[in-house]
Amino acid sequence: MKELIRGRARAARLIAIALTVAAVSMPAMAQTRFNYGSGSPSKGPEAIATNRYLDKVEQALGGGFKFERSFDGTVANFRATGSALRDGLIDGGFLLDTFHTADLKTSMTITDLAMLVADPLVQAGAMNETMLLNCPQCDTDFGRLKSMPLAYNGVAPFYLMCRGPVTSLQDIKGKAVRAASAFGLFAKAAGANPVSTVPTEVYEAIQRGAVECAIAGGVWLKSYNLSDVVKTIVDQPLGQYNASLVMAVSRDGWRRLSPPQRQAMIDALPFLVAEASQLNLEETSRAFQEAAQKGIRRTAPPADLKALLVSHVAGEQARVVSDADKRGVLNAAVLVKTYTEKLDKWTRIVAETGGDRSKYEEALRREIFSRIKP
């Protein structure tokens, strides 16, 4: 009988130890799952690049780390990404500041400089270096969403795409044109009526005739099916959206990761930036080819549009600083100066890489991501 009692006591102790180990282990196991949500179309360049990036991180960390992934806005659409990060619905996401202007007013200062350059690789380098390493005031902005930026990708240039022909600015004068932020001001200067429409709703707006044209990325022809509703593409790059924050993370979600897990995510960021930027260029080229097969015309820019573009861009830096000062952005002039200097720097770097992808990634690592601490 005593032996039976001792056996039962031993078994009880073993069960208690096992339950204690399980209880201790459960939080650690929960921390190995990281929830990423994006409003990006699942077949778009950002989603494709992000999936490849997440695969690389999982492979680097082994089987104990897993990303939960959602795209197409199924968990967090573009308008809701900020609140989803803030409230812990997602740990990481694709954050666009144009849908969170009240919180991300400092970021919007750089976004407003969208028309200064039309090279995604240059823009990505300059944007990451400025926002991640040279914008201390950005911490306060992102703090309102309990989040932080990790990587911006380069977006292929935006073009004026319309339902009908565009032979002069008269063809869009007085008409509704989908155009956001800096592009909206350009559309207004051209005599059009700018309308802010989320990317996923542009197709329907053009189809219904709610807008006559859209100033949008070439990839939108495919990603958002605009090739089914536009007939003309004015072949003049107008710039690109600067603040494509393809990897924003919640501060709580980031802190829950171990230093090796955070380091693995940082190590793969040059790949993510280069991959998403390059895919934007490749997808634009394919989208233009497919558009031509559908009979969509790429027409030379009218002379009055080209003249307006030159004069408009010349005043953008002063306008952006003035607008940012009115919004209460700290040191706006310094921030704009820093960004334009980084554009010059990355123009040289991209030229030196000569189209070599590995060299571009190494430049991103050397100049930016090696300086981010886990």
N, C-alpha and C positions, 0 to 999 in steps of 0.2 A: 504493500500500500504506500509506504514512504517513497519507494522508487517511483511509483506512478505519480505521486504528488510532485516529487522533484522534477519529473519529466514534463509535467504540465506547466510548472513554474518556468522551466527553461524555455518551453515553447512560447509562453506568454511574453517572456523577456525578448525573445527573438522577434515576435510580432511587433512589440512596442518599438524595438530598434528600427525595424523595417518601416513602420509608419512614420517614425521621426525622420528617417532619411528621405522618405518620399515627400514629407511636408517641407523639408529644407530644399529639396531639389525642384519642387514645382515652380517657384518663382524664377529660378534660373532657366528652366525649360521654357517658361512663358516668354522670357526675354529674347529667345532665339527666333521668334516669329516677328517679322517686321511688315506692317501693312502699308503697301504703296497704292495710292489711288490717283487716277488721272482722268481729266476730261478729254484728253487727246484721242482721236479716232484710232482704234486698234491697228489699223493698217497704215497709219501715218508714220512719218520718219521718226518723230519723238518716241512714239510707243515702241516701234521696232528697235530703236537704239536702246531704249530703257530696258526692254526685255533682255537684250544681249548683255547689257551691263549687269543686270541683276543675276543673270546666269553666271557671269564671271565671278561675282562676289560669292555666290553660293558655292561654286567650285573651289574657290580659294579657301573657304572656311570649312569645307567638308559637310557631312550630312547633318550636323547639329544646328545649322542655320537655314532658315526658310523665309522667303518673301511671299506674302500674300499679295496678289496683283489684280488690279481692276482698271479697265480703260473704258473709253466711250462715255464717261460720266456716270457709270452705273452706281458707283459709291459716292463720288465727289465730282460734280461738274465744275466748270471753270468758275462760276459765280460762287460756289460753295466751298472751294478748296481751302480758302483762308480759315473759315469757321471750322471746317473739318479737322484741320491741323490744330487749331486752338483748342477745340473741345475733345481732342483725342480720338476722333473717329478713325483717322488715319495717322500713321507715323511719318509718312513721306508722301509727297505729291508734286504735281506739275502746277506751279503757281504763276499766274499772270497778273501783274500789278494793275493793269487797266481795269480789273474787276474789283480792286481793293484800294482805290485811290485815296480814301480817307486815312487808311492805316499806313500805306506804303508811299507816302508823299515824297520821300527822298529818292527812292527808286524811280518814281515817276519823272524826276528831273532828268535822269539819263534816258528814260524811255522817250521823253520829248525830243531827244536829239536823234531820232530815228532816221532822219533824212541826210545825215552827214556822210554816210558810207554805205556802199551796197555790196560788201564782201563778207559773207557769213564767217569765214575763218578769222578775218581781222576783227570783226565785231565781237566774236566769242572770246577771243583773247583779251581784248580791251575791257569787255564787260566783266569778265571773271576777275581780272586783276584789279579793276577799280572797285567793284562791289565787295569782293572777299577780303582784300588787303588794304584798301585805301578809303574806306567809308565807315569810320567809327560811329557816325550818327545814324547809320543804317540799323545798328543794333537796337536802338530804341524803337524804330519803326517795326521791325520784325518781332520785337518783344510784345507788341500789342496783339500779335497773332500767335504768341508763344512758339515761334518758329525761327528758323535760320536758313540762309541760303547755302547750298553746297556746290551747285553747278548750273551755269547758264549755257545753252547751246546757241550756235549761230543759226539764224533763220534765213532762208533764201529770200532774195529781194522781192519787194512788193511791186505790183504793176496795176495800172488802171485797166479794168476789164468790164466791158459794157454789153448791153443787149443789142445795141445798134452800132453803126459806124461812128468814128471820132476823127473828123478831119480838121477840127479847130476847137478851141475852148467854147465856142458858141454851141457846140453839140451837147455840152453838159451844163451850160449855164441855166440856173434856176431849177435844175433837176436834182432829185435825191440821189446821193452817192454814199454807199456804205464806206465809212472811213473813221478810224479811231485816232485819238490823241493827235500827234503831230500831223498825220495824214489828213485828219479832219480839218485842221487849220489850212492845209494846202488846198483841200477841196473847196473850202470857203473862199480862199483867195482866188481860186479859179472861177468863182461865180456860182458854184454848186451849193446844194444844201446838204451838209454832212449829216449822216445818220449813224449812230453807234449801235451796231448789231453784233451779237455774239457769233462766232464763226459757224456754229452748228445751225444757225437760223438764216444765214446769208442766202443759201440756195432758195429757200421758200420766198424770201423777200424779193429776189430777182424774178423768180418764176411768177409771182403774183403782180409784179410791176410796182411793188412798194418802193423799190430803189431801181434806178436805171443802170447804175454801175457799182462796182466795188473796187476799192483800193485794197488789194489782198495779195497774199503770197501765191506764187505760181503753183506751189504744191496743192493749193486749195482746189485747183481744177480737178484734181483726182481725189484728194482726201475728203473734200466736201461736195464732190460731184458738180462743181460749177461749170465744167465743160458741157453739161447738159442744158445750161441756161444762158451762157454768154455767147456772143458771136464775134466780138472783137477784143483783141489784146493789144494795147498800145505798148510797143516794144521800147520802153524806156524805164529802166530800174529807178525806183523812187526812194530806195532805202529799204530798211527792214525793221521789224519789231525787235527792239533791243533786249527787252527783259524777259526772254523765254527761259524762265527758271524751271528747268526740267527736273531738278532735284532739290526740292525744299524739304526740310525735315522738322518735325515738332521737337522742341527742346526736351520735353519729357521722354519722348521715344528715343532720342539720341543718347540721353543720359542712361537709359536702361541698357544700352548695349555695352559690352565689355570693350576695353581699349583695343584689343586685337580685332574685334568686329568693326569698330569704327575705322581703324586703320585700313582694313580690307576695303571698305567702302571708299575711303579717300584715295587709296592706291589705284582704283579703277576709274576714277573721275576723268583723267585725261582721255581715256578711251571713250567714255560716254559723251564728252563734249565733241571730240573729233568725229565720232560715229554719227551723232545726230546732225551735226553741221554738214558733214559730207552727204548724208542721206537726203538732206534738204536740197542740196545742189543736184544730186542725181535724180531725185523725184521730180524736181522742176523740169529738168531736161526731158524726162519721159512724159511728163504731163503735157509739155508743149508739143511733143511729137504726136501724142494721142489726140490732142486738140486739133492739130492740123489735119489729121485723118478724118475728123468729124466736120471739117469745113470751117473751123474757127480761124479767122484772119489775124495774123500778127502784123500790125501796120506801123510804119515809121511814126515817131512822135511829131505832132504838128509843131510848126516853128514857134507859135505863140506859147505852147505848153513848155517847150524847152527853155524859152526866154524867161518865163515865169519861174520855172524850177531854179534856174541860176540865181535870180534875184531873191527868191524866197529863202533859199538855203543860206545865202550870205548874211541874213539877219537872224538866223535861228539861235545862235549862241547867246546873243544879247537878249533875245525874247525869252529864252528858257530861263536865264538867270533872273530876269525881272519877275517872271511868273512864279518861280520857286521862292523868291524873297517874299512875295505876297502870300504864299502858302505857309510861310514860317519855316522853310527849310534852312537848316543851319549851314553856313559856309557854302552856299550854292555856287558862288563864283569859283571857289577853290575846287569844288567837285567837278564842275564843268571843265575847268582847265585840266584837271587830272585826267578826265576821260579823253579829252581831245589829244593830250600827250600820249596816252596809252594807244589811241588809234594810230598815231604816227609810229609808235614803237612796234606795234603788231603788224603794221603794213610792211615794215622792214623785215620783221621775223618771217612773215609768210612768204615774202619774196625770196628770202635766204633759204627757206625749206624747199623751194622749187617744186612744190606739189608732192613732196615725199611725206606720206602720212605718218610714218614712224618718227620722222624729224619734227613734225608738227606736234605730235603727242609728247615727245621729249621736251619741247619748248614749253608746252603747257605745264608739264611736271616741274621743270626747272624753275620757271618764272613764277608759278602760282601754287600748285597743289602740294609741292614739297614743303611749303611754308605753313600749311594748315595742320594744326596739332589735333590728335584724336581726343 
